[in-house]
Amino acid sequence: MVSETSQLLSDSVEKIFSDHVTKDCIVSAEKGEWPENLWSEVVDNGLNLVLVPENLGGVGGTWFDAGILFKAIGRYQAPIPLAENIVAGYLLGLGGITYPENSIITILDGELDLNDNKLSGVSNRTPFGNHSTHGVAIISNNNKSKLVLVPILDSSISDDKNIALESRNNIEFRDVEALNIVNVDFNSDLILKIGALMRSCQIAGGLESLLNQSVRYANERIQFGRPIAKFQAIQQELAVLATHVAASGVAADYASSSMDNGGDELAIASAKSRVDDAISVCASIAHQVHGAIGFTYEHGLHFSTRRLWSWRAEYGSGTYWAKILGEKAVSNGANNFWPSITSGKI
C-alpha cells in the first residue's frame, strides 16, 4: 500500500519532470549546460532530502519512497544527479552529518586515503563530478571505517563522460581538508550495494520509457494501410518487451522495500541481475519497432537506451551480482536454498 508520503513524492516528481525535462533540456545537458531551473525545483521541493532523517532537516522517507524517485529519473531521463544526492543524503544521515545547504553532492569511489583529517587519492568516474560541490566517501582501513564529507575543487576535476553523455569525472584529492569525519560500523561495500539498488530502479524506469515510446510509435506508424501495432509479429515483440519491463519493475520495487525491512542483499543482487538481462532484450526490441529512426539523435529513443547501457555497468554488472548470488547459494548448501528464496535473505 502506497503511503501518503509516497504518493506526495510521486505526484511532485511527476509534475516537476513533466514540466522541465523536455528534449531541449536533455540535449542542452548533454552539451554541458547545467539545468538550473530543473535542479532548483527539485531542491525547493526537498526531493534530494527524501532519505535524510527529519531531525537533520530531511523528509525522513523510506527506501521505497526513494525508489519512486529513482524510477522517475530513469523514465524521464532527468539529466541531474538527484539519485546520487539522495544516496549521499542517506549516507550523511547514517553518520549524523547535516546535509550542506546549497550543495550538490556526489558519491566518491576509488583509491582514497585519509591522513590527519585530509583526503588524498583519486575518485574514478565520479557521477556528475563537474557539477558537484561536495563528495561523500567511506574510507576503510585496519577493519575500521570512516564516513567523510569533503569539498570538491574545480581544479581537481578531469572531464569525462559515459555514452549517455553524463559526466563521469576523475577527481583528484591532494590533502583536502575534510569538512566532517565520523566513525561508522559499515564499510565501503555499502556504497556498492545501495548504488546497485539506485541504478536498478533507474533502469526499471528507463525500461518503462522504452515500452511507452514503442507502443506509442507502433500505434502511430502506418504501414500497408494500418498501424504496425495491428501486426501479430509486432504485438508479440511488444508483449515480450512488456513482460521484461513488468518483471524489472517488480524486482526493483522489492529491492527498495527489502532495504526498509533489513533483508536487502538477495533482493538487490536479484534486481540488478534481472534488469541487466532485460536491457539487452528490451533495447533490441524497441529499436526494431522504431526501425532506423530510433538511432538518430533527432529521435528521443536513444536518450533512454544510452542511459540504460551506461547504468547497467555501474555498481556491479548483472553478471557480477549473479555470481554473488550463485556463490552464496552454493555456500549455504542445498537444504537452505528454498528457505533463502522464500525468506528473501541469503
Backbone torsions as a table, in degrees:
resi	resn	phi	psi	omega
1	MET	NA	130.3	-178.2
2	VAL	-78.0	128.4	-179.2
3	SER	-76.7	169.7	178.1
4	GLU	-62.9	-39.6	178.5
5	THR	-64.1	-43.4	179.5
6	SER	-60.4	-43.8	-179.5
7	GLN	-65.6	-39.9	178.7
8	LEU	-63.8	-43.8	178.6
9	LEU	-64.0	-42.9	179.5
10	SER	-61.1	-46.0	179.7
11	ASP	-63.3	-41.1	-177.6
12	SER	-65.5	-47.8	-176.5
13	VAL	-69.0	-36.3	178.0
14	GLU	-63.5	-41.3	179.9
15	LYS	-66.8	-45.8	-178.4
16	ILE	-64.8	-47.7	-176.8
17	PHE	-69.2	-39.3	179.6
18	SER	-65.9	-29.2	179.1
19	ASP	-81.6	-34.7	-168.3
20	HIS	-112.7	-27.9	-176.8
21	VAL	-88.8	81.0	177.8
22	THR	-96.5	171.7	176.6
23	LYS	-61.0	-41.3	178.8
24	ASP	-62.2	-37.0	178.8
25	CYS	-62.9	-45.5	-178.8
26	ILE	-67.0	-43.9	180.0
27	VAL	-61.8	-44.0	179.5
28	SER	-63.1	-40.5	178.8
29	ALA	-64.2	-38.8	179.3
30	GLU	-68.5	-19.5	175.7
31	LYS	-90.5	0.1	175.4
32	GLY	105.6	1.9	-178.9
33	GLU	-86.8	127.9	-178.7
34	TRP	-76.4	126.7	-179.2
35	PRO	-78.5	77.1	-172.2
36	GLU	-58.8	-45.4	-177.9
37	ASN	-62.9	-42.5	179.1
38	LEU	-63.1	-47.2	-178.6
39	TRP	-64.6	-40.0	179.6
40	SER	-61.3	-41.7	178.2
41	GLU	-63.1	-42.1	179.4
42	VAL	-61.6	-46.4	-178.6
43	VAL	-68.9	-42.7	-179.4
44	ASP	-60.8	-28.5	178.8
45	ASN	-93.3	3.9	175.5
46	GLY	69.5	19.0	-177.4
47	LEU	-67.1	-29.0	178.6
48	ASN	-73.2	-10.8	-176.9
49	LEU	-108.9	19.8	-173.7
50	VAL	-61.1	-32.8	-178.6
51	LEU	-102.8	6.6	175.8
52	VAL	-83.2	130.4	-179.1
53	PRO	-58.7	150.9	-178.7
54	GLU	-61.5	-35.1	-179.1
55	ASN	-69.8	-11.3	175.9
56	LEU	-107.3	13.5	176.2
57	GLY	91.6	12.7	-177.7
58	GLY	-102.7	-170.0	-178.5
59	VAL	-80.3	-30.8	-177.7
60	GLY	70.9	33.5	-178.3
61	GLY	-82.4	-176.0	-178.0
62	THR	-104.7	170.9	175.2
63	TRP	-66.8	-29.2	175.6
64	PHE	-64.4	-39.1	175.4
65	ASP	-61.3	-44.7	179.3
66	ALA	-62.2	-38.7	179.1
67	GLY	-60.1	-35.0	176.6
68	ILE	-60.3	-43.2	-179.9
69	LEU	-70.7	-41.5	178.5
70	PHE	-58.4	-44.9	-178.7
71	LYS	-65.9	-36.6	178.0
72	ALA	-65.1	-37.8	177.1
73	ILE	-59.2	-45.3	178.9
74	GLY	-68.7	-37.5	-177.6
75	ARG	-67.6	-37.2	-178.9
76	TYR	-97.6	-7.9	-174.5
77	GLN	57.0	42.3	-177.5
78	ALA	-61.9	121.2	-172.7
79	PRO	-87.2	51.3	-179.3
80	ILE	-136.8	156.4	-178.1
81	PRO	-85.5	45.3	-179.6
82	LEU	-64.1	-44.7	-178.9
83	ALA	-59.9	-46.3	-179.5
84	GLU	-64.1	-36.2	179.6
85	ASN	-71.9	-32.9	175.2
86	ILE	-64.0	-46.2	178.9
87	VAL	-65.3	-41.7	178.0
88	ALA	-61.4	-40.4	178.0
89	GLY	-63.5	-36.5	177.1
90	TYR	-63.5	-45.7	-179.8
91	LEU	-63.2	-43.9	178.6
92	LEU	-62.1	-38.8	178.8
93	GLY	-62.8	-37.8	177.8
94	LEU	-61.7	-31.5	179.4
95	GLY	-92.8	1.2	-179.4
96	GLY	70.6	23.2	-178.8
97	ILE	-95.9	130.7	179.3
98	THR	-70.4	135.0	177.7
99	TYR	-63.9	122.1	-177.6
100	PRO	-61.5	138.6	178.9
101	GLU	-70.4	149.3	176.3
102	ASN	52.0	42.0	-176.7
103	SER	-120.8	157.2	170.3
104	ILE	-123.6	117.8	-171.3
105	ILE	-111.1	137.1	175.9
106	THR	-117.5	169.4	-178.0
107	ILE	-101.5	122.4	-177.6
108	LEU	-92.1	142.0	178.5
109	ASP	-153.2	139.6	-179.6
110	GLY	145.1	-162.4	178.8
111	GLU	-82.4	93.8	-177.0
112	LEU	-122.4	136.9	-180.0
113	ASP	-125.8	148.6	179.6
114	LEU	-121.5	118.5	178.5
115	ASN	-134.6	124.7	-179.9
116	ASP	52.3	44.4	178.2
117	ASN	64.9	19.2	179.1
118	LYS	-120.7	134.4	-176.1
119	LEU	-97.3	133.9	176.4
120	SER	-134.7	153.4	179.0
121	GLY	126.2	-170.4	-177.4
122	VAL	-126.8	128.5	171.9
123	SER	-94.8	114.9	-172.9
124	ASN	-87.9	139.3	176.0
125	ARG	44.9	57.4	-176.0
126	THR	-78.9	124.2	-178.7
127	PRO	-60.3	125.9	175.7
128	PHE	53.5	34.5	-178.5
129	GLY	-62.1	-32.4	-176.9
130	ASN	-74.2	-12.3	177.5
131	HIS	-107.4	-2.8	-172.4
132	SER	-90.2	142.9	177.3
133	THR	-96.2	-24.4	-177.9
134	HIS	-139.7	159.8	174.6
135	GLY	-133.0	148.3	177.1
136	VAL	-121.4	136.7	-177.4
137	ALA	-141.5	157.6	171.6
138	ILE	-113.2	116.9	-178.4
139	ILE	-104.5	118.0	-179.6
140	SER	-109.1	133.7	-179.8
141	ASN	-157.3	130.0	178.9
142	ASN	54.6	44.8	177.8
143	ASN	63.4	18.3	175.7
144	LYS	-123.4	146.1	-177.7
145	SER	-127.1	144.7	177.6
146	LYS	-129.1	137.9	174.0
147	LEU	-93.6	126.8	-171.4
148	VAL	-125.1	133.7	172.6
149	LEU	-114.7	122.1	-177.3
150	VAL	-131.1	153.4	173.4
151	PRO	-78.2	154.7	177.2
152	ILE	-112.3	124.3	-179.8
153	LEU	-93.7	137.7	-178.9
154	ASP	-57.8	-33.8	-176.7
155	SER	-70.8	-11.9	-176.0
156	SER	-94.0	0.5	-170.1
157	ILE	-102.7	129.5	172.5
158	SER	-103.9	128.7	-173.7
159	ASP	-72.5	135.6	175.8
160	ASP	-161.6	156.8	-179.0
161	LYS	-141.6	158.7	171.0
162	ASN	-91.0	-176.5	-175.7
163	ILE	-71.5	-12.7	174.7
164	ALA	-87.2	3.5	-178.8
165	LEU	63.7	26.3	169.4
166	GLU	-87.9	140.1	-177.6
167	SER	-66.5	133.7	176.3
168	ARG	-135.5	79.2	-168.4
169	ASN	-89.9	148.4	167.6
170	ASN	-87.6	126.6	-178.5
171	ILE	-117.4	122.4	-179.3
172	GLU	-99.9	130.2	178.0
173	PHE	-112.7	127.7	178.1
174	ARG	-124.3	95.5	-179.9
175	ASP	51.4	49.9	178.7
176	VAL	-83.7	126.2	-178.3
177	GLU	-67.5	123.2	179.4
178	ALA	-72.3	143.2	178.3
179	LEU	-81.9	-35.3	177.9
180	ASN	-145.4	140.7	174.7
181	ILE	-136.5	126.1	-177.9
182	VAL	-133.3	132.9	173.8
183	ASN	-70.6	133.3	-178.8
184	VAL	-130.9	161.3	-177.6
185	ASP	-103.8	26.9	174.3
186	PHE	-133.4	164.2	-177.8
187	ASN	-114.7	-174.3	-174.1
188	SER	-66.3	-14.8	176.6
189	ASP	-61.4	-22.7	178.6
190	LEU	-62.2	-39.0	179.1
191	ILE	-64.3	-40.8	177.5
192	LEU	-60.5	-42.6	-176.3
193	LYS	-68.8	-52.0	-178.2
194	ILE	-73.8	-24.7	173.3
195	GLY	-66.5	-39.1	177.1
196	ALA	-65.0	-39.1	176.3
197	LEU	-62.9	-45.6	179.4
198	MET	-57.1	-50.6	-178.6
199	ARG	-68.2	-34.4	178.4
200	SER	-60.5	-44.1	179.5
201	CYS	-67.4	-40.9	177.9
202	GLN	-62.1	-42.2	179.2
203	ILE	-63.8	-42.6	178.1
204	ALA	-57.8	-41.5	176.8
205	GLY	-66.6	-40.6	178.1
206	GLY	-63.6	-36.4	177.3
207	LEU	-65.9	-36.1	175.2
208	GLU	-59.5	-39.6	179.0
209	SER	-63.4	-40.7	177.5
210	LEU	-59.6	-44.4	-179.1
211	LEU	-64.0	-47.0	-178.7
212	ASN	-60.8	-44.2	-179.5
213	GLN	-66.6	-38.8	-177.4
214	SER	-69.1	-42.7	178.4
215	VAL	-64.7	-43.5	179.8
216	ARG	-61.6	-45.4	-179.2
217	TYR	-65.6	-40.9	-179.0
218	ALA	-63.2	-31.0	178.2
219	ASN	-81.5	-22.0	-179.2
220	GLU	-91.9	-31.3	-174.6
221	ARG	-77.7	118.1	-178.6
222	ILE	-97.6	127.3	177.0
223	GLN	-141.0	132.4	-177.8
224	PHE	55.9	35.5	172.6
225	GLY	85.5	5.2	178.4
226	ARG	-152.1	159.7	179.3
227	PRO	-60.2	142.7	-178.9
228	ILE	-65.3	-17.6	176.2
229	ALA	-65.3	-14.5	179.1
230	LYS	-83.0	-11.9	-178.9
231	PHE	-84.0	135.5	-174.3
232	GLN	-62.2	-35.6	-179.7
233	ALA	-62.6	-40.8	178.3
234	ILE	-70.1	-40.4	178.0
235	GLN	-60.2	-39.8	179.2
236	GLN	-63.6	-44.6	-179.7
237	GLU	-64.9	-41.2	178.7
238	LEU	-66.8	-33.7	177.6
239	ALA	-66.1	-41.1	176.7
240	VAL	-63.4	-44.3	178.5
241	LEU	-59.4	-46.5	-179.1
242	ALA	-63.3	-36.0	179.5
243	THR	-64.3	-45.1	178.4
244	HIS	-65.2	-38.6	179.6
245	VAL	-64.4	-44.7	180.0
246	ALA	-63.1	-45.4	-179.4
247	ALA	-64.2	-39.8	179.6
248	SER	-66.3	-40.8	178.9
249	GLY	-63.5	-42.2	178.7
250	VAL	-65.1	-42.7	179.8
251	ALA	-62.3	-41.8	179.7
252	ALA	-67.4	-42.7	179.0
253	ASP	-63.6	-40.2	-179.8
254	TYR	-66.2	-38.1	178.1
255	ALA	-63.7	-40.5	177.9
256	SER	-63.8	-46.2	179.7
257	SER	-64.2	-36.1	-179.1
258	SER	-66.3	-33.2	176.0
259	MET	-61.5	-35.4	178.7
260	ASP	-72.8	-24.2	-175.9
261	ASN	-104.0	2.0	175.0
262	GLY	86.3	-5.4	179.3
263	GLY	-107.0	65.6	-163.5
264	ASP	-95.3	-32.7	-167.6
265	GLU	-64.1	-45.8	178.2
266	LEU	-61.1	-44.2	-177.1
267	ALA	-66.6	-41.3	-179.2
268	ILE	-68.2	-44.3	178.4
269	ALA	-61.5	-40.9	179.1
270	SER	-66.0	-41.9	-178.8
271	ALA	-64.7	-47.3	-178.1
272	LYS	-65.2	-37.6	176.8
273	SER	-65.3	-42.1	-176.4
274	ARG	-66.8	-46.5	-177.6
275	VAL	-69.4	-30.5	177.2
276	ASP	-63.1	-44.1	176.9
277	ASP	-62.4	-38.0	-175.7
278	ALA	-69.2	-33.6	-174.6
279	ILE	-58.7	-48.7	-177.2
280	SER	-59.9	-44.9	-178.3
281	VAL	-69.4	-48.7	-173.3
282	CYS	-69.2	-41.3	178.7
283	ALA	-63.4	-39.7	179.1
284	SER	-63.3	-46.6	-179.8
285	ILE	-63.9	-45.7	-177.8
286	ALA	-59.0	-43.9	-179.5
287	HIS	-71.4	-32.2	175.9
288	GLN	-67.1	-42.0	178.7
289	VAL	-61.7	-40.4	-179.3
290	HIS	-79.3	-13.8	-175.3
291	GLY	68.4	-157.1	-176.2
292	ALA	-66.2	-19.5	-175.0
293	ILE	-62.9	-29.9	-175.9
294	GLY	-67.7	-21.4	-178.7
295	PHE	-87.0	-13.2	-178.5
296	THR	-75.7	147.0	-178.3
297	TYR	-67.2	-25.5	-178.9
298	GLU	-67.2	-28.6	179.3
299	HIS	-87.3	153.6	-174.1
300	GLY	-88.6	-6.1	-175.0
301	LEU	-60.6	-40.4	-175.2
302	HIS	-67.9	-20.3	176.3
303	PHE	-61.0	-34.0	176.7
304	SER	-78.6	-51.5	-172.4
305	THR	-65.9	-37.7	178.7
306	ARG	-64.8	-35.7	177.1
307	ARG	-70.8	-40.2	178.3
308	LEU	-60.7	-45.3	-179.7
309	TRP	-64.5	-32.4	179.5
310	SER	-75.9	-47.6	-174.2
311	TRP	-65.5	-32.0	-175.5
312	ARG	-67.5	-20.9	-179.3
313	ALA	-86.2	-8.4	-174.1
314	GLU	-97.6	145.7	-179.6
315	TYR	57.6	41.8	177.7
316	GLY	89.4	121.8	177.8
317	SER	-70.9	170.4	176.7
318	GLY	-60.4	-35.7	177.8
319	THR	-63.2	-41.8	179.1
320	TYR	-60.0	-48.5	-177.1
321	TRP	-71.2	-31.9	175.3
322	ALA	-64.9	-37.5	177.2
323	LYS	-64.3	-40.6	177.4
324	ILE	-60.6	-44.9	179.2
325	LEU	-60.9	-46.1	-178.5
326	GLY	-63.6	-44.4	-179.2
327	GLU	-63.3	-41.3	179.9
328	LYS	-68.8	-38.9	178.8
329	ALA	-62.8	-42.5	-179.9
330	VAL	-66.6	-43.9	-177.7
331	SER	-66.8	-27.9	179.8
332	ASN	-77.5	-19.6	179.0
333	GLY	89.9	159.8	-175.3
334	ALA	-63.9	-36.0	-176.9
335	ASN	-65.5	-25.3	-178.2
336	ASN	-97.7	-0.1	-174.7
337	PHE	-63.5	-54.7	-178.3
338	TRP	-67.5	-43.0	176.3
339	PRO	-57.9	-34.1	179.1
340	SER	-67.6	-34.5	178.8
341	ILE	-71.9	-45.5	-177.2
342	THR	-70.6	-29.0	-179.8
343	SER	-87.5	-19.8	-177.9
344	GLY	77.3	18.1	-178.8
345	LYS	-133.4	133.3	177.8
346	ILE	-88.3	NA	NA
